[in-house]
Amino acid sequence: MDFQQRLANPRERVYLPELFAEVVKQKSTKAKSDLLTAYAKKNAEHYETLRDFIQCTFHPAVVMDLPDTEPPYETTFPDYNLAPNTLHKVFKRVPYFVKGHSKYIAEKVKREKLYIQTLESLYKPDAELFLMVKDKRIDQAKYRGLTEKLFRETFPELLPGKEDAPKQTGS
């Protein structure tokens, strides 16, 4: 079954890393945008996962209070179905890592331990995307052409305009 058939099948689950791998194969910005839109329209869970990824990665107010380096973690699940977590579920944990949020975990060791546990509960491609969220960038070596500009043009309602972005202040 090719990707378009999987996307059209209402019973078929398509994961974000699979979508992004397919998007980078597209030649034109319009084809990339159309694929992202089709994914978002598939069902509420797909839309929410894509929305959360976009907002957590590119919204200037979402900055995770975690070390800049990649934490030591190991994920050994052979596929999505055997991993206990999905990106859809773990995006609900992001407030625990964002300073200033009411759910923020102030204790550094506890916060970082939860982040590592979260990564370890994901299938490797999902964990890699969650690391990109923390770093607020998409690895262009892996997902060439998947940019903030593409997401802003495809889903302008999900992010503030550049001029509306809150100013970052030192802490």
Disulfide bonds with the S-S distance in Angstrom:
none
